[in-house]
Amino acid sequence: MSQHDLTNEEWNAIRHFLPTAKKKTRGRPWADHRLVINGILWILHTGSPWRDLPSEFGKWKTVYNRFRRWVHAGLWNHIFQRLVNRCDQLGKIDRKVWCIDGSVIRAHRCASGQLPQSEENDELAALGRSRGGYSTKLHVMVDRNGILLSVIATGGQRNESTEFDNLMGHLPLSLRQHNKRPEAIAGDKGYSSSSIRQSIA
């Protein structure tokens, strides 16, 4: 068992969103979803290549293929949105202050995988060249308790201020009602611009 494995509480929170296995008369049965997700979490926490996945999680190719299939199907985003809305229903989201920031993650030149190097493919893979080198930038919004509300990935050269509206646009929560809006949004000087103040207003 890995220290990164899902707890029973975490597993029960997401298992109902996962696709159910179709009954097959032939072929191998699906690998267990929980085991596969634990393998994905191990990769994400350690940063190891997929081929180095320990055998306790099953075949690395199976884990990788399911991860990619769910990425393309939008399943991870769906789970995230449902969990954020569930937190909101339970009154766990603090609306006093929401914090925003961007963080650069260095990437190896081969990070784009099998995509040929080009501006278009770098955009697709959220990779770019900044002063720190080849990198990805994560733009994140959290509430005062650190609950993740919105996240987008861009190339490392993207400025935080230019992605503010995009970050707000990916927020799963509705801001139409006045009592659903945050009292304040806090960010560093990278977000200090008249356009962002106008957008907030």
N, C-alpha and C positions, 0 to 999 in steps of 0.2 A: 504494500500500500504506500502511495506517495503522499508527501505532505501537501501536495497541491490538489489532491482528489476532492471531488464534491462531497460535502457533508450530506447527511440524510435530509436536513432541512433545505439545503440548496437544491438537491436533486428533486425533492417534492415540489419545489417552486417552479421548476421548468419542465418536468417530464411530460406534462399534459400538452405542451406545445410541440412536441416532437412527433414526426410522422410514425404511424403504426406500420409494422411489417405486414406485407401482403402474404397471404397463405400461398405457398408454392408446393406444387407436387414434385418438382425437380429442383436441383441445385442446392447450394448450401444456404442454411438459414442466415438471417442478418446477424452481424456481430452486435452484442449488447450496446445500446446507446450510451449507457452510463460509463461503461468501460472505454468506449471510443472518446467521449467527452473528457474523461480523465486523461487520456493520451494527448488530446489536443491541449489541455491545460498544462501538461508537463512540457510540451514543446514551447508554448507561449511563455512559460515561466523561466525555462532554462535557455531559450534561444538556440537550442541545438538543431541540427539538420533533421529533417523527417526520417532519414534512413537510420539515425541513431536512436530512434524511439525504442525503449526497452521492450523486450518480448512480452512482458506481463500485460501490456496494453493490446496485444494482438499484432497483426501484421501492419507495418507502418503504412503500406500502400492503401490498406482499407481505411485507416484513420485519416490519412491525407485526402483520399477521394471523398469521404463523407464530409470532411471539413469544407472542401471546395464546392461540393454539391450544395451544401446548405448556404454557403456564401452567395452563390449565383441565384439560389431560390429566395434569398432575402430572409431566411429563417432567423439568423442571429439578430438582425435589426428588429424583426417582429417580436422576438423574445424580450429584447431590451425595452421596446416601447410598452409592451404589456406589463413588465415589471415596474417601470417608472409610473405608469398609471395606477398600478396596484398600490404602490407606496403613497401616491397622492390620495387615493380613496381611504387609506388607513390613517391619513393625516400626518405622515412621517416626513413630508417635504417642508422645510423651513423657508418661508418667503420673506424673511427680514433682509437677508443679503444673499445674492447669488454671485459667485466668483468665476471669473474667466481668465484663462491664460493659454499660452502656447508653449510647447516643449519640442525641441529638436531631437530626433533620434538618428544617430549616424548609421549609414547603411553601406554595405560592401557594394562594389561595382556590379556584382552579379545578383544583387538583391531583386532585380526585376524578373528573375527567373528566365523563362524561355523567350520573353519578349525582346526583340531587337532594340538596341539603344536608339531612341529618338525622342523628340520633345512630346509628340503625341502619346507614345507609350509610357513615358515618364509621368505624364499627367494621369493616365489611366491607372498606373501603379502607385500614385501618390509619392513620387520620388522627384528630387530636383537637386540642383547644385547651388549651395549657399556658401557663405564664408567658412562654414565648418566642414565643407566637402559635400559628398553625395549623401543626401539625407531625406527623411520624412519629418513633417511637422504635424503634431497632434494639437488640435484646437479643442479645448475642453471647457465645459461649464458645469459647476457643481453648486449645491446649496450650502448653507453654512455648516451643515453636518458632514459634508463630503459626499453626499449622494450624487452620483453621476446623472446629469440631466440631458446633456448633449455632447456629442463628440464627432469631429470630422478629421479626416487625414488629407493633407496636401503635400506638395513638394516642399522641401526645406526652405526654399527661397521665398515662400509666400509670407507677406507681412500679416501680423495678427489683425490689424485694423481693417484690412480688406476682406477678411473672412468673418467679421462680426455678424453681418446680416445672414450669411450662410449658416453660421452656428445657431443663430436664433431660429432660422427656418427649419432646422433639424430637431427642434425641441418637440418632444412628444406631447407636451402639455398645452392646452388651449389657454391663451392669454386674453381672450375676449372679455371675460368678466373681470371687473376691477379688483375683486378680492383674490383673484388667481395670479395677479402680477406681483413680482418682487418689489419690495419697498426701495431697494437699491441694487445696483450691479457694480461690483468692484473689480477693477483690473489695473495692471501697471501702466506705465506711460505709453506702452505700445498701443493702447486703446484710447489714448487721449486725443480725440479729434472732434471737430465740429460736426462731421457727418454722423459719427456714432452718437453724439449727444442728441442730435436731431432725430435719429432713429429711435433712441430710447424715449424721447419726449412724445 
